[in-house]
Amino acid sequence: MATEATVETYQGLVAEGAVLVDFWGPRCAPCLALMPAVERLEQRHDGSFRLVKVNANENRQICRDLKVFGLPTFVLYRDGQEVRRLTGNPSAAEIEAAVTELVEGGD
């Protein structure tokens, strides 16, 4: 189950393990189109990574701090360190490949 992040909770949510952060907006059509596929991906991987969602409209400080300038953006973390970033409307297949690499331990 995806966890909604706020400015106060973000760092704690990405600090440990494999994490996929979905930066999205309620008016971002590509974000909304990818959302079901990303949520299914989380279910298929059965707890091997944490899905964190950041509503960019409500959490502009996080976006500024991380230099997230466009939506959708997906940031992958391992133990608090960013290991990959997907921007520019990535496909569901690209996101799945990045997550598979993340949970299998590659960079």
Phi and psi restraints in degrees (range 20) as a CNS / XPLOR table:
assign (resid 1 and name C) (resid 2 and name N)
       (resid 2 and name CA) (resid 2 and name C) 1.0 -64.9 20.0 2
assign (resid 2 and name N) (resid 2 and name CA)
       (resid 2 and name C) (resid 3 and name N) 1.0 147.1 20.0 2
assign (resid 2 and name C) (resid 3 and name N)
       (resid 3 and name CA) (resid 3 and name C) 1.0 -111.8 20.0 2
assign (resid 3 and name N) (resid 3 and name CA)
       (resid 3 and name C) (resid 4 and name N) 1.0 129.4 20.0 2
assign (resid 3 and name C) (resid 4 and name N)
       (resid 4 and name CA) (resid 4 and name C) 1.0 -80.3 20.0 2
assign (resid 4 and name N) (resid 4 and name CA)
       (resid 4 and name C) (resid 5 and name N) 1.0 129.2 20.0 2
assign (resid 4 and name C) (resid 5 and name N)
       (resid 5 and name CA) (resid 5 and name C) 1.0 -98.6 20.0 2
assign (resid 5 and name N) (resid 5 and name CA)
       (resid 5 and name C) (resid 6 and name N) 1.0 151.7 20.0 2
assign (resid 5 and name C) (resid 6 and name N)
       (resid 6 and name CA) (resid 6 and name C) 1.0 -127.1 20.0 2
assign (resid 6 and name N) (resid 6 and name CA)
       (resid 6 and name C) (resid 7 and name N) 1.0 174.5 20.0 2
assign (resid 6 and name C) (resid 7 and name N)
       (resid 7 and name CA) (resid 7 and name C) 1.0 -55.9 20.0 2
assign (resid 7 and name N) (resid 7 and name CA)
       (resid 7 and name C) (resid 8 and name N) 1.0 -39.7 20.0 2
assign (resid 7 and name C) (resid 8 and name N)
       (resid 8 and name CA) (resid 8 and name C) 1.0 -73.0 20.0 2
assign (resid 8 and name N) (resid 8 and name CA)
       (resid 8 and name C) (resid 9 and name N) 1.0 -30.1 20.0 2
assign (resid 8 and name C) (resid 9 and name N)
       (resid 9 and name CA) (resid 9 and name C) 1.0 -102.5 20.0 2
assign (resid 9 and name N) (resid 9 and name CA)
       (resid 9 and name C) (resid 10 and name N) 1.0 -13.1 20.0 2
assign (resid 9 and name C) (resid 10 and name N)
       (resid 10 and name CA) (resid 10 and name C) 1.0 -55.6 20.0 2
assign (resid 10 and name N) (resid 10 and name CA)
       (resid 10 and name C) (resid 11 and name N) 1.0 -54.5 20.0 2
assign (resid 10 and name C) (resid 11 and name N)
       (resid 11 and name CA) (resid 11 and name C) 1.0 -60.0 20.0 2
assign (resid 11 and name N) (resid 11 and name CA)
       (resid 11 and name C) (resid 12 and name N) 1.0 -39.7 20.0 2
assign (resid 11 and name C) (resid 12 and name N)
       (resid 12 and name CA) (resid 12 and name C) 1.0 -66.2 20.0 2
assign (resid 12 and name N) (resid 12 and name CA)
       (resid 12 and name C) (resid 13 and name N) 1.0 -33.8 20.0 2
assign (resid 12 and name C) (resid 13 and name N)
       (resid 13 and name CA) (resid 13 and name C) 1.0 -72.4 20.0 2
assign (resid 13 and name N) (resid 13 and name CA)
       (resid 13 and name C) (resid 14 and name N) 1.0 -27.9 20.0 2
assign (resid 13 and name C) (resid 14 and name N)
       (resid 14 and name CA) (resid 14 and name C) 1.0 -101.8 20.0 2
assign (resid 14 and name N) (resid 14 and name CA)
       (resid 14 and name C) (resid 15 and name N) 1.0 2.0 20.0 2
assign (resid 14 and name C) (resid 15 and name N)
       (resid 15 and name CA) (resid 15 and name C) 1.0 -70.9 20.0 2
assign (resid 15 and name N) (resid 15 and name CA)
       (resid 15 and name C) (resid 16 and name N) 1.0 -30.4 20.0 2
assign (resid 15 and name C) (resid 16 and name N)
       (resid 16 and name CA) (resid 16 and name C) 1.0 -130.8 20.0 2
assign (resid 16 and name N) (resid 16 and name CA)
       (resid 16 and name C) (resid 17 and name N) 1.0 142.3 20.0 2
assign (resid 16 and name C) (resid 17 and name N)
       (resid 17 and name CA) (resid 17 and name C) 1.0 76.9 20.0 2
assign (resid 17 and name N) (resid 17 and name CA)
       (resid 17 and name C) (resid 18 and name N) 1.0 -166.8 20.0 2
assign (resid 17 and name C) (resid 18 and name N)
       (resid 18 and name CA) (resid 18 and name C) 1.0 -90.1 20.0 2
assign (resid 18 and name N) (resid 18 and name CA)
       (resid 18 and name C) (resid 19 and name N) 1.0 128.5 20.0 2
assign (resid 18 and name C) (resid 19 and name N)
       (resid 19 and name CA) (resid 19 and name C) 1.0 -136.9 20.0 2
assign (resid 19 and name N) (resid 19 and name CA)
       (resid 19 and name C) (resid 20 and name N) 1.0 134.1 20.0 2
assign (resid 19 and name C) (resid 20 and name N)
       (resid 20 and name CA) (resid 20 and name C) 1.0 -111.1 20.0 2
assign (resid 20 and name N) (resid 20 and name CA)
       (resid 20 and name C) (resid 21 and name N) 1.0 122.0 20.0 2
assign (resid 20 and name C) (resid 21 and name N)
       (resid 21 and name CA) (resid 21 and name C) 1.0 -105.7 20.0 2
assign (resid 21 and name N) (resid 21 and name CA)
       (resid 21 and name C) (resid 22 and name N) 1.0 124.5 20.0 2
assign (resid 21 and name C) (resid 22 and name N)
       (resid 22 and name CA) (resid 22 and name C) 1.0 -103.9 20.0 2
assign (resid 22 and name N) (resid 22 and name CA)
       (resid 22 and name C) (resid 23 and name N) 1.0 107.3 20.0 2
assign (resid 22 and name C) (resid 23 and name N)
       (resid 23 and name CA) (resid 23 and name C) 1.0 -89.1 20.0 2
assign (resid 23 and name N) (resid 23 and name CA)
       (resid 23 and name C) (resid 24 and name N) 1.0 121.1 20.0 2
assign (resid 23 and name C) (resid 24 and name N)
       (resid 24 and name CA) (resid 24 and name C) 1.0 -141.0 20.0 2
assign (resid 24 and name N) (resid 24 and name CA)
       (resid 24 and name C) (resid 25 and name N) 1.0 168.7 20.0 2
assign (resid 24 and name C) (resid 25 and name N)
       (resid 25 and name CA) (resid 25 and name C) 1.0 -139.4 20.0 2
assign (resid 25 and name N) (resid 25 and name CA)
       (resid 25 and name C) (resid 26 and name N) 1.0 148.0 20.0 2
assign (resid 25 and name C) (resid 26 and name N)
       (resid 26 and name CA) (resid 26 and name C) 1.0 -65.9 20.0 2
assign (resid 26 and name N) (resid 26 and name CA)
       (resid 26 and name C) (resid 27 and name N) 1.0 -18.0 20.0 2
assign (resid 26 and name C) (resid 27 and name N)
       (resid 27 and name CA) (resid 27 and name C) 1.0 -106.8 20.0 2
assign (resid 27 and name N) (resid 27 and name CA)
       (resid 27 and name C) (resid 28 and name N) 1.0 8.9 20.0 2
assign (resid 27 and name C) (resid 28 and name N)
       (resid 28 and name CA) (resid 28 and name C) 1.0 -91.6 20.0 2
assign (resid 28 and name N) (resid 28 and name CA)
       (resid 28 and name C) (resid 29 and name N) 1.0 101.6 20.0 2
assign (resid 28 and name C) (resid 29 and name N)
       (resid 29 and name CA) (resid 29 and name C) 1.0 -59.0 20.0 2
assign (resid 29 and name N) (resid 29 and name CA)
       (resid 29 and name C) (resid 30 and name N) 1.0 -44.6 20.0 2
assign (resid 29 and name C) (resid 30 and name N)
       (resid 30 and name CA) (resid 30 and name C) 1.0 -61.8 20.0 2
assign (resid 30 and name N) (resid 30 and name CA)
       (resid 30 and name C) (resid 31 and name N) 1.0 -36.1 20.0 2
assign (resid 30 and name C) (resid 31 and name N)
       (resid 31 and name CA) (resid 31 and name C) 1.0 -61.4 20.0 2
assign (resid 31 and name N) (resid 31 and name CA)
       (resid 31 and name C) (resid 32 and name N) 1.0 -48.6 20.0 2
assign (resid 31 and name C) (resid 32 and name N)
       (resid 32 and name CA) (resid 32 and name C) 1.0 -67.1 20.0 2
assign (resid 32 and name N) (resid 32 and name CA)
       (resid 32 and name C) (resid 33 and name N) 1.0 -33.9 20.0 2
assign (resid 32 and name C) (resid 33 and name N)
       (resid 33 and name CA) (resid 33 and name C) 1.0 -68.2 20.0 2
assign (resid 33 and name N) (resid 33 and name CA)
       (resid 33 and name C) (resid 34 and name N) 1.0 -36.0 20.0 2
assign (resid 33 and name C) (resid 34 and name N)
       (resid 34 and name CA) (resid 34 and name C) 1.0 -80.3 20.0 2
assign (resid 34 and name N) (resid 34 and name CA)
       (resid 34 and name C) (resid 35 and name N) 1.0 -21.8 20.0 2
assign (resid 34 and name C) (resid 35 and name N)
       (resid 35 and name CA) (resid 35 and name C) 1.0 -53.0 20.0 2
assign (resid 35 and name N) (resid 35 and name CA)
       (resid 35 and name C) (resid 36 and name N) 1.0 -48.5 20.0 2
assign (resid 35 and name C) (resid 36 and name N)
       (resid 36 and name CA) (resid 36 and name C) 1.0 -62.0 20.0 2
assign (resid 36 and name N) (resid 36 and name CA)
       (resid 36 and name C) (resid 37 and name N) 1.0 -39.0 20.0 2
assign (resid 36 and name C) (resid 37 and name N)
       (resid 37 and name CA) (resid 37 and name C) 1.0 -65.6 20.0 2
assign (resid 37 and name N) (resid 37 and name CA)
       (resid 37 and name C) (resid 38 and name N) 1.0 -39.9 20.0 2
assign (resid 37 and name C) (resid 38 and name N)
       (resid 38 and name CA) (resid 38 and name C) 1.0 -67.3 20.0 2
assign (resid 38 and name N) (resid 38 and name CA)
       (resid 38 and name C) (resid 39 and name N) 1.0 -40.3 20.0 2
assign (resid 38 and name C) (resid 39 and name N)
       (resid 39 and name CA) (resid 39 and name C) 1.0 -67.3 20.0 2
assign (resid 39 and name N) (resid 39 and name CA)
       (resid 39 and name C) (resid 40 and name N) 1.0 -36.8 20.0 2
assign (resid 39 and name C) (resid 40 and name N)
       (resid 40 and name CA) (resid 40 and name C) 1.0 -65.0 20.0 2
assign (resid 40 and name N) (resid 40 and name CA)
       (resid 40 and name C) (resid 41 and name N) 1.0 -37.2 20.0 2
assign (resid 40 and name C) (resid 41 and name N)
       (resid 41 and name CA) (resid 41 and name C) 1.0 -60.4 20.0 2
assign (resid 41 and name N) (resid 41 and name CA)
       (resid 41 and name C) (resid 42 and name N) 1.0 -42.3 20.0 2
assign (resid 41 and name C) (resid 42 and name N)
       (resid 42 and name CA) (resid 42 and name C) 1.0 -60.9 20.0 2
assign (resid 42 and name N) (resid 42 and name CA)
       (resid 42 and name C) (resid 43 and name N) 1.0 -43.0 20.0 2
assign (resid 42 and name C) (resid 43 and name N)
       (resid 43 and name CA) (resid 43 and name C) 1.0 -65.0 20.0 2
assign (resid 43 and name N) (resid 43 and name CA)
       (resid 43 and name C) (resid 44 and name N) 1.0 -41.9 20.0 2
assign (resid 43 and name C) (resid 44 and name N)
       (resid 44 and name CA) (resid 44 and name C) 1.0 -64.2 20.0 2
assign (resid 44 and name N) (resid 44 and name CA)
       (resid 44 and name C) (resid 45 and name N) 1.0 -34.5 20.0 2
assign (resid 44 and name C) (resid 45 and name N)
       (resid 45 and name CA) (resid 45 and name C) 1.0 -84.7 20.0 2
assign (resid 45 and name N) (resid 45 and name CA)
       (resid 45 and name C) (resid 46 and name N) 1.0 -4.1 20.0 2
assign (resid 45 and name C) (resid 46 and name N)
       (resid 46 and name CA) (resid 46 and name C) 1.0 45.2 20.0 2
assign (resid 46 and name N) (resid 46 and name CA)
       (resid 46 and name C) (resid 47 and name N) 1.0 58.0 20.0 2
assign (resid 46 and name C) (resid 47 and name N)
       (resid 47 and name CA) (resid 47 and name C) 1.0 85.3 20.0 2
assign (resid 47 and name N) (resid 47 and name CA)
       (resid 47 and name C) (resid 48 and name N) 1.0 5.1 20.0 2
assign (resid 47 and name C) (resid 48 and name N)
       (resid 48 and name CA) (resid 48 and name C) 1.0 -80.0 20.0 2
assign (resid 48 and name N) (resid 48 and name CA)
       (resid 48 and name C) (resid 49 and name N) 1.0 -10.0 20.0 2
assign (resid 48 and name C) (resid 49 and name N)
       (resid 49 and name CA) (resid 49 and name C) 1.0 -148.8 20.0 2
assign (resid 49 and name N) (resid 49 and name CA)
       (resid 49 and name C) (resid 50 and name N) 1.0 160.0 20.0 2
assign (resid 49 and name C) (resid 50 and name N)
       (resid 50 and name CA) (resid 50 and name C) 1.0 -101.2 20.0 2
assign (resid 50 and name N) (resid 50 and name CA)
       (resid 50 and name C) (resid 51 and name N) 1.0 134.0 20.0 2
assign (resid 50 and name C) (resid 51 and name N)
       (resid 51 and name CA) (resid 51 and name C) 1.0 -99.7 20.0 2
assign (resid 51 and name N) (resid 51 and name CA)
       (resid 51 and name C) (resid 52 and name N) 1.0 122.0 20.0 2
assign (resid 51 and name C) (resid 52 and name N)
       (resid 52 and name CA) (resid 52 and name C) 1.0 -118.6 20.0 2
assign (resid 52 and name N) (resid 52 and name CA)
       (resid 52 and name C) (resid 53 and name N) 1.0 131.2 20.0 2
assign (resid 52 and name C) (resid 53 and name N)
       (resid 53 and name CA) (resid 53 and name C) 1.0 -110.4 20.0 2
assign (resid 53 and name N) (resid 53 and name CA)
       (resid 53 and name C) (resid 54 and name N) 1.0 136.7 20.0 2
assign (resid 53 and name C) (resid 54 and name N)
       (resid 54 and name CA) (resid 54 and name C) 1.0 -124.1 20.0 2
assign (resid 54 and name N) (resid 54 and name CA)
       (resid 54 and name C) (resid 55 and name N) 1.0 112.8 20.0 2
assign (resid 54 and name C) (resid 55 and name N)
       (resid 55 and name CA) (resid 55 and name C) 1.0 -74.7 20.0 2
assign (resid 55 and name N) (resid 55 and name CA)
       (resid 55 and name C) (resid 56 and name N) 1.0 108.6 20.0 2
assign (resid 55 and name C) (resid 56 and name N)
       (resid 56 and name CA) (resid 56 and name C) 1.0 -62.0 20.0 2
assign (resid 56 and name N) (resid 56 and name CA)
       (resid 56 and name C) (resid 57 and name N) 1.0 -34.2 20.0 2
assign (resid 56 and name C) (resid 57 and name N)
       (resid 57 and name CA) (resid 57 and name C) 1.0 -64.3 20.0 2
assign (resid 57 and name N) (resid 57 and name CA)
       (resid 57 and name C) (resid 58 and name N) 1.0 -34.9 20.0 2
assign (resid 57 and name C) (resid 58 and name N)
       (resid 58 and name CA) (resid 58 and name C) 1.0 -92.5 20.0 2
assign (resid 58 and name N) (resid 58 and name CA)
       (resid 58 and name C) (resid 59 and name N) 1.0 -10.7 20.0 2
assign (resid 58 and name C) (resid 59 and name N)
       (resid 59 and name CA) (resid 59 and name C) 1.0 -134.0 20.0 2
assign (resid 59 and name N) (resid 59 and name CA)
       (resid 59 and name C) (resid 60 and name N) 1.0 54.9 20.0 2
assign (resid 59 and name C) (resid 60 and name N)
       (resid 60 and name CA) (resid 60 and name C) 1.0 -62.6 20.0 2
assign (resid 60 and name N) (resid 60 and name CA)
       (resid 60 and name C) (resid 61 and name N) 1.0 -30.1 20.0 2
assign (resid 60 and name C) (resid 61 and name N)
       (resid 61 and name CA) (resid 61 and name C) 1.0 -63.7 20.0 2
assign (resid 61 and name N) (resid 61 and name CA)
       (resid 61 and name C) (resid 62 and name N) 1.0 -42.5 20.0 2
assign (resid 61 and name C) (resid 62 and name N)
       (resid 62 and name CA) (resid 62 and name C) 1.0 -60.8 20.0 2
assign (resid 62 and name N) (resid 62 and name CA)
       (resid 62 and name C) (resid 63 and name N) 1.0 -45.2 20.0 2
assign (resid 62 and name C) (resid 63 and name N)
       (resid 63 and name CA) (resid 63 and name C) 1.0 -61.6 20.0 2
assign (resid 63 and name N) (resid 63 and name CA)
       (resid 63 and name C) (resid 64 and name N) 1.0 -42.5 20.0 2
assign (resid 63 and name C) (resid 64 and name N)
       (resid 64 and name CA) (resid 64 and name C) 1.0 -63.3 20.0 2
assign (resid 64 and name N) (resid 64 and name CA)
       (resid 64 and name C) (resid 65 and name N) 1.0 -47.0 20.0 2
assign (resid 64 and name C) (resid 65 and name N)
       (resid 65 and name CA) (resid 65 and name C) 1.0 -60.5 20.0 2
assign (resid 65 and name N) (resid 65 and name CA)
       (resid 65 and name C) (resid 66 and name N) 1.0 -36.7 20.0 2
assign (resid 65 and name C) (resid 66 and name N)
       (resid 66 and name CA) (resid 66 and name C) 1.0 -97.4 20.0 2
assign (resid 66 and name N) (resid 66 and name CA)
       (resid 66 and name C) (resid 67 and name N) 1.0 2.9 20.0 2
assign (resid 66 and name C) (resid 67 and name N)
       (resid 67 and name CA) (resid 67 and name C) 1.0 57.5 20.0 2
assign (resid 67 and name N) (resid 67 and name CA)
       (resid 67 and name C) (resid 68 and name N) 1.0 46.1 20.0 2
assign (resid 67 and name C) (resid 68 and name N)
       (resid 68 and name CA) (resid 68 and name C) 1.0 -91.8 20.0 2
assign (resid 68 and name N) (resid 68 and name CA)
       (resid 68 and name C) (resid 69 and name N) 1.0 106.7 20.0 2
assign (resid 68 and name C) (resid 69 and name N)
       (resid 69 and name CA) (resid 69 and name C) 1.0 -107.7 20.0 2
assign (resid 69 and name N) (resid 69 and name CA)
       (resid 69 and name C) (resid 70 and name N) 1.0 -12.8 20.0 2
assign (resid 69 and name C) (resid 70 and name N)
       (resid 70 and name CA) (resid 70 and name C) 1.0 -139.5 20.0 2
assign (resid 70 and name N) (resid 70 and name CA)
       (resid 70 and name C) (resid 71 and name N) 1.0 155.9 20.0 2
assign (resid 70 and name C) (resid 71 and name N)
       (resid 71 and name CA) (resid 71 and name C) 1.0 -121.3 20.0 2
assign (resid 71 and name N) (resid 71 and name CA)
       (resid 71 and name C) (resid 72 and name N) 1.0 148.6 20.0 2
assign (resid 71 and name C) (resid 72 and name N)
       (resid 72 and name CA) (resid 72 and name C) 1.0 -75.9 20.0 2
assign (resid 72 and name N) (resid 72 and name CA)
       (resid 72 and name C) (resid 73 and name N) 1.0 151.2 20.0 2
assign (resid 72 and name C) (resid 73 and name N)
       (resid 73 and name CA) (resid 73 and name C) 1.0 -131.5 20.0 2
assign (resid 73 and name N) (resid 73 and name CA)
       (resid 73 and name C) (resid 74 and name N) 1.0 137.2 20.0 2
assign (resid 73 and name C) (resid 74 and name N)
       (resid 74 and name CA) (resid 74 and name C) 1.0 -122.2 20.0 2
assign (resid 74 and name N) (resid 74 and name CA)
       (resid 74 and name C) (resid 75 and name N) 1.0 126.9 20.0 2
assign (resid 74 and name C) (resid 75 and name N)
       (resid 75 and name CA) (resid 75 and name C) 1.0 -118.1 20.0 2
assign (resid 75 and name N) (resid 75 and name CA)
       (resid 75 and name C) (resid 76 and name N) 1.0 128.9 20.0 2
assign (resid 75 and name C) (resid 76 and name N)
       (resid 76 and name CA) (resid 76 and name C) 1.0 -107.0 20.0 2
assign (resid 76 and name N) (resid 76 and name CA)
       (resid 76 and name C) (resid 77 and name N) 1.0 132.6 20.0 2
assign (resid 76 and name C) (resid 77 and name N)
       (resid 77 and name CA) (resid 77 and name C) 1.0 -121.6 20.0 2
assign (resid 77 and name N) (resid 77 and name CA)
       (resid 77 and name C) (resid 78 and name N) 1.0 148.0 20.0 2
assign (resid 77 and name C) (resid 78 and name N)
       (resid 78 and name CA) (resid 78 and name C) 1.0 -128.7 20.0 2
assign (resid 78 and name N) (resid 78 and name CA)
       (resid 78 and name C) (resid 79 and name N) 1.0 117.2 20.0 2
assign (resid 78 and name C) (resid 79 and name N)
       (resid 79 and name CA) (resid 79 and name C) 1.0 49.8 20.0 2
assign (resid 79 and name N) (resid 79 and name CA)
       (resid 79 and name C) (resid 80 and name N) 1.0 46.6 20.0 2
assign (resid 79 and name C) (resid 80 and name N)
       (resid 80 and name CA) (resid 80 and name C) 1.0 84.9 20.0 2
assign (resid 80 and name N) (resid 80 and name CA)
       (resid 80 and name C) (resid 81 and name N) 1.0 -4.2 20.0 2
assign (resid 80 and name C) (resid 81 and name N)
       (resid 81 and name CA) (resid 81 and name C) 1.0 -107.8 20.0 2
assign (resid 81 and name N) (resid 81 and name CA)
       (resid 81 and name C) (resid 82 and name N) 1.0 129.3 20.0 2
assign (resid 81 and name C) (resid 82 and name N)
       (resid 82 and name CA) (resid 82 and name C) 1.0 -67.0 20.0 2
assign (resid 82 and name N) (resid 82 and name CA)
       (resid 82 and name C) (resid 83 and name N) 1.0 127.6 20.0 2
assign (resid 82 and name C) (resid 83 and name N)
       (resid 83 and name CA) (resid 83 and name C) 1.0 -113.1 20.0 2
assign (resid 83 and name N) (resid 83 and name CA)
       (resid 83 and name C) (resid 84 and name N) 1.0 -18.0 20.0 2
assign (resid 83 and name C) (resid 84 and name N)
       (resid 84 and name CA) (resid 84 and name C) 1.0 -164.3 20.0 2
assign (resid 84 and name N) (resid 84 and name CA)
       (resid 84 and name C) (resid 85 and name N) 1.0 153.8 20.0 2
assign (resid 84 and name C) (resid 85 and name N)
       (resid 85 and name CA) (resid 85 and name C) 1.0 -139.7 20.0 2
assign (resid 85 and name N) (resid 85 and name CA)
       (resid 85 and name C) (resid 86 and name N) 1.0 131.7 20.0 2
assign (resid 85 and name C) (resid 86 and name N)
       (resid 86 and name CA) (resid 86 and name C) 1.0 -116.3 20.0 2
assign (resid 86 and name N) (resid 86 and name CA)
       (resid 86 and name C) (resid 87 and name N) 1.0 123.6 20.0 2
assign (resid 86 and name C) (resid 87 and name N)
       (resid 87 and name CA) (resid 87 and name C) 1.0 -134.3 20.0 2
assign (resid 87 and name N) (resid 87 and name CA)
       (resid 87 and name C) (resid 88 and name N) 1.0 175.4 20.0 2
assign (resid 87 and name C) (resid 88 and name N)
       (resid 88 and name CA) (resid 88 and name C) 1.0 75.1 20.0 2
assign (resid 88 and name N) (resid 88 and name CA)
       (resid 88 and name C) (resid 89 and name N) 1.0 37.9 20.0 2
assign (resid 88 and name C) (resid 89 and name N)
       (resid 89 and name CA) (resid 89 and name C) 1.0 60.4 20.0 2
assign (resid 89 and name N) (resid 89 and name CA)
       (resid 89 and name C) (resid 90 and name N) 1.0 62.8 20.0 2
assign (resid 89 and name C) (resid 90 and name N)
       (resid 90 and name CA) (resid 90 and name C) 1.0 -66.0 20.0 2
assign (resid 90 and name N) (resid 90 and name CA)
       (resid 90 and name C) (resid 91 and name N) 1.0 154.9 20.0 2
assign (resid 90 and name C) (resid 91 and name N)
       (resid 91 and name CA) (resid 91 and name C) 1.0 -79.4 20.0 2
assign (resid 91 and name N) (resid 91 and name CA)
       (resid 91 and name C) (resid 92 and name N) 1.0 162.5 20.0 2
assign (resid 91 and name C) (resid 92 and name N)
       (resid 92 and name CA) (resid 92 and name C) 1.0 -60.6 20.0 2
assign (resid 92 and name N) (resid 92 and name CA)
       (resid 92 and name C) (resid 93 and name N) 1.0 -36.0 20.0 2
assign (resid 92 and name C) (resid 93 and name N)
       (resid 93 and name CA) (resid 93 and name C) 1.0 -65.5 20.0 2
assign (resid 93 and name N) (resid 93 and name CA)
       (resid 93 and name C) (resid 94 and name N) 1.0 -39.6 20.0 2
assign (resid 93 and name C) (resid 94 and name N)
       (resid 94 and name CA) (resid 94 and name C) 1.0 -65.2 20.0 2
assign (resid 94 and name N) (resid 94 and name CA)
       (resid 94 and name C) (resid 95 and name N) 1.0 -40.8 20.0 2
assign (resid 94 and name C) (resid 95 and name N)
       (resid 95 and name CA) (resid 95 and name C) 1.0 -65.2 20.0 2
assign (resid 95 and name N) (resid 95 and name CA)
       (resid 95 and name C) (resid 96 and name N) 1.0 -43.8 20.0 2
assign (resid 95 and name C) (resid 96 and name N)
       (resid 96 and name CA) (resid 96 and name C) 1.0 -61.5 20.0 2
assign (resid 96 and name N) (resid 96 and name CA)
       (resid 96 and name C) (resid 97 and name N) 1.0 -42.2 20.0 2
assign (resid 96 and name C) (resid 97 and name N)
       (resid 97 and name CA) (resid 97 and name C) 1.0 -63.3 20.0 2
assign (resid 97 and name N) (resid 97 and name CA)
       (resid 97 and name C) (resid 98 and name N) 1.0 -41.1 20.0 2
assign (resid 97 and name C) (resid 98 and name N)
       (resid 98 and name CA) (resid 98 and name C) 1.0 -65.6 20.0 2
assign (resid 98 and name N) (resid 98 and name CA)
       (resid 98 and name C) (resid 99 and name N) 1.0 -41.3 20.0 2
assign (resid 98 and name C) (resid 99 and name N)
       (resid 99 and name CA) (resid 99 and name C) 1.0 -66.7 20.0 2
assign (resid 99 and name N) (resid 99 and name CA)
       (resid 99 and name C) (resid 100 and name N) 1.0 -42.0 20.0 2
assign (resid 99 and name C) (resid 100 and name N)
       (resid 100 and name CA) (resid 100 and name C) 1.0 -59.1 20.0 2
assign (resid 100 and name N) (resid 100 and name CA)
       (resid 100 and name C) (resid 101 and name N) 1.0 -44.3 20.0 2
assign (resid 100 and name C) (resid 101 and name N)
       (resid 101 and name CA) (resid 101 and name C) 1.0 -62.5 20.0 2
assign (resid 101 and name N) (resid 101 and name CA)
       (resid 101 and name C) (resid 102 and name N) 1.0 -40.8 20.0 2
assign (resid 101 and name C) (resid 102 and name N)
       (resid 102 and name CA) (resid 102 and name C) 1.0 -62.9 20.0 2
assign (resid 102 and name N) (resid 102 and name CA)
       (resid 102 and name C) (resid 103 and name N) 1.0 -48.3 20.0 2
assign (resid 102 and name C) (resid 103 and name N)
       (resid 103 and name CA) (resid 103 and name C) 1.0 -75.2 20.0 2
assign (resid 103 and name N) (resid 103 and name CA)
       (resid 103 and name C) (resid 104 and name N) 1.0 -22.2 20.0 2
assign (resid 103 and name C) (resid 104 and name N)
       (resid 104 and name CA) (resid 104 and name C) 1.0 -87.7 20.0 2
assign (resid 104 and name N) (resid 104 and name CA)
       (resid 104 and name C) (resid 105 and name N) 1.0 -2.6 20.0 2
assign (resid 104 and name C) (resid 105 and name N)
       (resid 105 and name CA) (resid 105 and name C) 1.0 95.6 20.0 2
assign (resid 105 and name N) (resid 105 and name CA)
       (resid 105 and name C) (resid 106 and name N) 1.0 1.8 20.0 2
assign (resid 105 and name C) (resid 106 and name N)
       (resid 106 and name CA) (resid 106 and name C) 1.0 -84.8 20.0 2
assign (resid 106 and name N) (resid 106 and name CA)
       (resid 106 and name C) (resid 107 and name N) 1.0 166.7 20.0 2
